[in-house]
Amino acid sequence: MPYSRADAPSGVPDSETVEMLLSERNTCTTKKALKNRALQELSEEERRRTGLVKLGMRCTSIPGDPYGILPSWAGNVAHFRDPRMFDILESIFDGLKASRISQADMVGLLRNLLQKIPNTDIKLLAKEAAGSQIEVSTSCMEETIIDFKLGDKQVRVMQAHDIDKDDPATYDQARRAKEARQRERVAFDEPVMSIPLQQYVMACVLWDNADDEQTPQGDDEDFFTDLRLTAQERYWLLMTRDEREQCRKDHTARTDSELNDFLNIVKSNWCEGWDGGVYDADYFFNYVRDHTAADKNAWQLVEVDVFIVIDRHRRVVFASVVELMQLLYGLDATRLLDRALDMWSYFTPLPFPETRRHVVDKYIRRIHPELDMEKATVEQLPNAKMAVAHYGCWSQKGDPHGKRIFRSSDAVFSRSQELDNCRWLFPQFCEGVLGKATEAIRFLVQPLDPEYYSECVEILKQLPSDQKIKTDDEDFLSLFAVGVNGYTQRHRDVKDIEGGLAGLLTLGRYTGPRFFIIGTNHESAKRYAWRKMGRPQLLVEEDPTGELGAPCVNPRSDDDDDDIMKWTNKNVHGPAALDDSSSSVATSTPELTGA
């Protein structure tokens, strides 16, 4: 989490508690860092201080956290210079690598059920598993739903007769989807923001902040992009339903002349792509709509241990097993995996989520102040984190067809020159943490769709050995997203895994940090492998318009600080380097530092 010593469960060693992690002075880097006081050296008043760091601003000096550094691109305060990371993480990784899938009866029963689903009528399947103790809750032209017990697990299998996995259009055309959309519209019947309404609210924001003198005089697309997001947030998240209704009336009425001036500024800087189309989603609207629909039970809540959805041809569409990690490896190994992710995100800087599609994160930090690092004390900082890292391989931007495959920037730690310790431990992280995710996802995918699984194995064999990461003896996943405290609303990255499957493993506590691991094969990696395998559909000229959507990745790195930062010999080469003799080179950086 990391825990305080008083709150730590019995299995967590003292070395992983906040008091111990923050108790040592930094003796490994610079003389300046050595002056940073440890936690126990602070007064009670100093330990209650907040505002120690600011998201998006580099900070290298945190009172009470001698090794703590916040890169400008990171969503967590990291401790990558702390030599204790080796002993702590290697011990955890070794424990994970030593754990094996249980041979318990329930594991065998579940594996047998999964193997039969692709080739067995679901009513016969349920009878074989549970005898006469089955319930057919729905049986109609569009779908069949059967509930039954498997050992001590409650199981639901649903066959959607109006869905064909090979025909994406059938998902939206299915009866269940149409009914869900109708219930959603009843639960939340407000219209989307029209362009004139967006412009009006943007002008109101400028008017309210007129004294700040921040309105740009010329073209500044970034400024107006942020302004538009601020306006959407104000409208959807900070106004009540009645206030939004009044706002819709006000924007068509005669306005103040000064407000009209701001409105003209907004209109003259309106971007062509802001048309409300498929590539111009209003994520604040989506967030409010989804939460309202969920609160009003617009969608059916499925509360079973095992839930499998198959299409008309018995091909898997969705599969969920509650507490699968505990079932496969036991509670101790599951807690160890949780600790691994917690300690990895303590020592390793992880990028904060991409801000265009995760714009609601700022609002989430407002309603969950425990995640807002700017409101955290030094002891709370290690847990005030929201981040997503992508480990694996894909093509570069501009190469949707996978002509060349590269490791992701997070997998080569290229965002900063200072991450040698993290890079050294990464292979063990892959085998220990991502390896467990691979095994758990394989447990579901291999029996439910053996043909797809075999294809994934073959894809991995075709990828460049120096670019893919190794997680297991038989890898079948080439890309993993590792997330910390992912609270944002649903969204879809267009064509990232077109026609494929993704596995999601979630861990954590409702009252503490939440972690997730997603494993899949990126579309560009599949296309690279298919080309090498001579797949017929890729031997023809590729469609030049078939661009993949931009992946949901934060592209920032330390390089983005270069326009405000002057690097010294010691910045680049370490504390043993000679001092710079040139008076033109700055010896400090414009970063946030603690007193």
Phi, psi and omega in degrees: 000336327297151182278157163285160182299325182291330185260354187292132174299164185299331183279352182268119180291157180303329183297342181258007178274156183301317183300319181285320182296328182260012188268346185256138174287154181278105180254009191254352186237256188252165175298325178298318180294328180297335181283345179294122183286150176279170186303314185291349179271355178274151172284166179300322179295319179293327180289342179268357182295145173237184182071027183285331180222166178224126180302130180091357179237127181297136178222126182243003181221109181237111180304126181092355180227080190301326182263356186291131177222134174248102172296154183295339183262358189264152176258011179214150171283124187250164184223052188284353176262358182281115183294344180292346182298330182293308181297318183292308185287320181298323178296318179293314181299319179298320178296321179292317181295332181279343182285145183232156178296134183294150175261022182298155182302321183295324177297317179295319179299316181292318179299318180296320178297314182298323181293330184276337187304316183294341188236010186231136173303135190292332176291318176294321178302313181295320179295320179295326184276324188231007180066231183272354184273064178231157179228120175269098185280334178215134175211103182210184182299325187274328184199154173233130181233127182232134177246139178200169179260139173233104188061235178261013182256138173271125187242140171232128174242128180238128173252117179269101183289343181259017176239132173241115184304331181277354181238094184304331182297334183291338179296312180287333183274350182297148182302316181300320180294317180297316180294323179295318179296323179294316178296325178296317180295324178292319181290325182223099188254017180280145179284159174293164178287121174289164179299314177300324179292317176302314181297322179296313181293322175300317178297322177297320178298315178299318181297316180296330183255021185301328182290342181284345179055043181254358181292122182291148180273331180245197179292131177207084186298321180299318180299312184285334173295313177295322179298319180296318178296320178298319179294317179296319178296315180301314185293311188274327188251336184253351176255150172280171178301318179295321179294324177294320178297318178294323179296322178295327177286318185296326188289344177263352181274171176295135185247165176299146183298323179292321177296323177299324178298316179293325179297321178294323177298316180297313182297322182287345179247018181288131183275147184299325184282355181274069187244004181074014180281191185297332180262015181226060183286146172261098187287335176290320174300313180301319182297311181294317179299313183296317181292321178295316179298319179293318180297329182262015176056040177291336179246143180291131177270123181258115183243078177226167180281322182231126181226118181238131175242130178235159180271189184297338180258015180066026175268139188293134174252321183206141177214131180222134175231116179290134179056043179296320180299317179297322180294316185283320190239348182093164185293322182296315180292325178295317177295326178294321177295321176298316178296322180299314179292323179295313181287325176298318180281352171278317184272325189259130175289132180239138184294140173291154186303148177306131195277343182285317181263352178244037185296339182285349181304322180299320178292321179299319178295333179288319181271348173236075185299342178293345178263357183268105183296336180287342179257004187268145168282173183298327179283338179270341185304318182301339181255354178270080187215140172220119187203157174218124176244145180247116182246125180145213183219152177196181178273167177282162176301135183094358179233070184292343184264005174065044177293327175222140183245137181228154171294147177294157182299327178291329181282341176250001176055045184271359180288340182213152177277358192255013192255034181299319181298317179295318180297322181293323182276348188301316178303324178289324175299318181298314182287322183282306186273302181293332177297320177293321176297318179301314181296318182293318179292321177299322181304327178271313189290316187300312179283329183285327180214073185300327180293316179295319179300314180298322178295320178296319177300317180293322177300315180299324180295332184275344184285150181302130185296331181274359180247328179280158178257150182258123179242338190203168179297326177232088180287143173222003178238133185250353183215133179232138170252123180250119186239150177237122178054056178276098184257355191283169186286167181293148171201168185232129175272110189300125173068007180302317180226051186303122177076008182243188180243156173228144178252138181239126177242122181245143179219165175122193184230151179294333181260007181219201182292148177242137180236151172217152173230125175250131178240134182197186171239119181294147184304321182294325177292321178297317182293325176299312182294318180298323179297317179293329181276354179073033179298128188305321186291347180253004177276346176273166179298131182288151179290116182294344179268000185276048181293142171282150174294150178299128181295156185279073188230136171283117186273001189286159177206182176300335180299334180289348176273351190298331182287346177239004186233135174253122182275133175259171176305319183289327175301316188275316190254357177100175188293341182277355183289155176292151176293151175288136179267339184285129179287349182276351180262124182291147178255006175218162182243148179284072183235169179280124179233150179268156180274000000 
